[in-house]
Amino acid sequence: MRRAARGREVGGDVDLAIEVEADPDDALVLRIIDRDQEAFEDVYTRHAAAVYGVARRVLRDPALAEDVAQEVFLDFWRRPERFDGSRGALQSWLVTIAHRRSVDVVRSAAARRSVYVDVVDDLGPPSEDAQDATLRRAEADTVQHALAALPTDQRRALLLAYWGGHTQVEIAALTGVPVGTVKSRVFGGFRRLRTLLCAAGEGPSGGAR
């Protein structure tokens, strides 16, 4: 709720009256509780830039910031009754949640990154989700030798993607680089790995020579 002071002169004295002005978000929240999608879209239009901005400053990655912002608004749509207008403005509440979740993403990525520091030295079998036939058919020792010949950045990206089962957005958080860089490393690394496996007689172009 917003308040505005106004004065009027009464018998030479100024009579101050407090006029209470309703916050538009209060009515929108009530409509969202009643599952009004148009009201939700209005809230998103009003506050999406602020929520994304906070996430972007913490995460420094546009894709991760977009994910966090979408999660904040999606959770608000699911449980709008959690917002208590008596404790502050809706934008402040949404921004606080975005900041908290962004910090959680950074902390989680740091913790998980420490687990994968020695992943190259501890190569295990590929996960069930590894889809590429080249990696599934190749002998583990041949693949390991081929991986060892790749640049470190490409090797780590492939290990996280194919053996770790991580998405490119997750890899970006784990390695601290933009999603676009991850895509480039995965594509370039897989292309070089495929060439090395073909040369070793394990690629899709032929069997052992």
C-alpha positions in Angstrom: 0.0 0.0 0.0 1.2 3.5 -0.8 0.4 6.6 1.2 0.2 10.2 0.1 -0.2 13.3 2.3 -2.5 16.1 1.3 -3.4 19.3 3.1 -6.5 21.6 3.2 -6.9 24.8 5.0 -9.6 24.8 7.8 -10.1 28.1 9.8 -6.5 29.2 9.0 -5.0 25.9 10.0 -3.8 23.2 7.7 -5.6 19.9 8.2 -3.4 17.1 7.0 -5.1 13.9 5.8 -3.5 10.7 4.8 -4.8 9.2 1.6 -4.1 5.5 1.2 -3.4 4.6 -2.4 -3.7 0.9 -3.3 -0.7 -0.9 -4.8 -1.8 -2.4 -8.2 0.1 -5.5 -7.4 -2.2 -6.3 -4.5 -5.2 -6.7 -6.8 -3.1 -8.7 -9.3 -2.0 -11.1 -6.7 -5.6 -11.7 -5.6 -6.5 -12.5 -9.2 -3.5 -14.8 -9.6 -4.7 -16.7 -6.5 -7.9 -17.2 -8.4 -5.8 -18.6 -11.3 -6.1 -15.5 -13.6 -3.4 -16.0 -16.2 -3.8 -12.5 -17.6 -3.0 -11.0 -14.1 0.1 -13.2 -13.9 1.2 -11.9 -17.3 0.8 -8.4 -16.0 3.0 -9.1 -13.0 5.6 -10.7 -15.2 5.7 -7.7 -17.5 6.0 -5.4 -14.5 8.8 -7.2 -12.7 10.6 -9.6 -15.0 13.4 -7.2 -15.8 14.2 -6.5 -12.2 14.2 -10.3 -11.3 16.3 -11.2 -14.3 18.7 -8.3 -13.5 19.4 -9.5 -10.0 20.0 -13.1 -11.2 22.2 -11.9 -14.0 24.4 -9.9 -11.7 25.0 -12.9 -9.4 25.3 -15.6 -12.0 27.0 -13.6 -14.8 25.5 -15.9 -17.4 22.4 -14.9 -19.4 21.1 -18.5 -19.8 21.4 -19.3 -16.1 19.8 -16.0 -15.1 16.9 -16.7 -17.4 16.4 -20.1 -15.9 16.4 -18.7 -12.4 14.0 -15.9 -13.3 11.6 -18.4 -15.0 11.7 -20.6 -11.9 10.9 -17.7 -9.6 7.8 -16.7 -11.6 6.7 -20.3 -12.1 6.9 -20.9 -8.4 5.0 -17.7 -7.8 2.2 -18.8 -10.2 2.0 -22.2 -8.4 1.9 -20.7 -4.9 0.9 -17.0 -5.1 -0.6 -17.1 -1.6 3.0 -17.2 -0.1 3.3 -13.5 -0.8 2.4 -11.3 2.2 1.7 -7.8 1.0 1.9 -6.5 4.6 5.6 -7.3 4.7 6.7 -5.4 1.6 6.2 -4.8 -2.1 5.8 -7.7 -4.5 8.9 -6.7 -6.6 11.1 -6.7 -3.5 9.8 -10.1 -2.6 10.4 -11.6 -6.0 13.9 -10.0 -6.3 14.8 -11.4 -2.9 13.8 -14.9 -4.0 15.8 -14.5 -7.2 18.9 -13.4 -5.4 18.6 -16.3 -2.9 18.2 -18.9 -5.7 21.0 -17.4 -7.7 23.4 -17.7 -4.8 22.3 -21.3 -4.3 23.1 -22.0 -7.9 26.6 -20.6 -7.5 27.2 -22.5 -4.3 25.9 -25.8 -5.8 28.1 -25.3 -8.9 31.2 -24.7 -6.8 30.5 -27.8 -4.7 29.9 -30.0 -7.8 32.9 -28.5 -9.6 35.1 -29.7 -6.8 33.8 -33.3 -7.3 34.8 -33.2 -11.0 38.3 -31.7 -10.6 39.9 -35.1 -11.1 37.3 -36.5 -13.5 39.9 -37.0 -16.2 42.0 -39.2 -14.0 39.1 -41.2 -12.8 37.2 -42.1 -16.1 34.5 -44.7 -15.5 32.1 -46.3 -17.9 29.7 -44.0 -19.8 26.2 -43.3 -18.3 23.1 -45.0 -19.7 22.1 -41.7 -21.1 25.1 -41.4 -23.5 23.4 -41.5 -26.9 26.3 -41.5 -29.3 27.0 -44.8 -30.9 30.6 -44.0 -31.4 31.2 -43.7 -27.6 29.1 -46.8 -26.8 30.9 -49.1 -29.3 34.4 -48.0 -28.6 36.6 -49.9 -26.2 37.1 -48.1 -22.9 40.9 -48.0 -23.2 40.8 -46.7 -26.7 38.3 -43.9 -25.8 40.5 -43.0 -22.8 43.6 -42.7 -25.0 41.6 -40.6 -27.5 40.2 -38.4 -24.8 43.7 -37.8 -23.4 44.8 -36.4 -26.7 42.1 -33.7 -26.6 42.6 -30.2 -25.2 41.7 -30.1 -21.5 38.7 -27.9 -21.9 37.2 -30.1 -24.6 38.0 -33.3 -22.7 36.3 -32.0 -19.6 33.2 -30.8 -21.5 32.8 -34.2 -23.1 33.2 -36.1 -19.9 30.6 -34.0 -18.2 28.2 -34.2 -21.1 28.5 -37.9 -22.1 29.8 -39.6 -18.9 28.3 -37.3 -16.3 25.0 -36.9 -18.1 24.9 -33.1 -17.6 23.1 -30.6 -19.8 25.1 -27.7 -21.4 23.6 -25.2 -19.0 24.7 -27.4 -16.0 28.2 -27.7 -17.5 28.4 -23.9 -17.9 27.6 -23.6 -14.2 30.2 -26.3 -13.3 33.0 -24.9 -15.3 32.2 -21.2 -15.0 32.0 -20.4 -18.7 29.1 -19.2 -20.9 26.8 -21.7 -22.4 28.0 -20.8 -25.9 31.5 -21.7 -25.0 30.3 -25.1 -23.7 28.5 -25.8 -26.9 31.7 -25.0 -28.9 33.8 -27.2 -26.7 31.4 -30.1 -26.9 31.0 -29.9 -30.6 34.7 -29.3 -31.3 35.8 -32.0 -28.8 33.4 -34.6 -30.2 34.5 -33.9 -33.8 38.2 -34.4 -32.8 37.4 -37.5 -30.7 35.5 -39.0 -33.6 38.5 -38.4 -35.9 40.9 -40.0 -33.4 38.6 -43.1 -32.9 38.2 -43.5 -36.7 42.0 -43.4 -37.0 42.2 -46.1 -34.2 39.7 -48.3 -36.1 36.9 -47.7 -33.5 34.9 -45.0 -35.3 31.7 -45.3 -37.3 33.5 -45.5 -40.6 34.9 -48.9 -39.9 36.0 -51.6 -37.5 39.5 -52.7 -36.5 41.9 -52.5 -39.3 
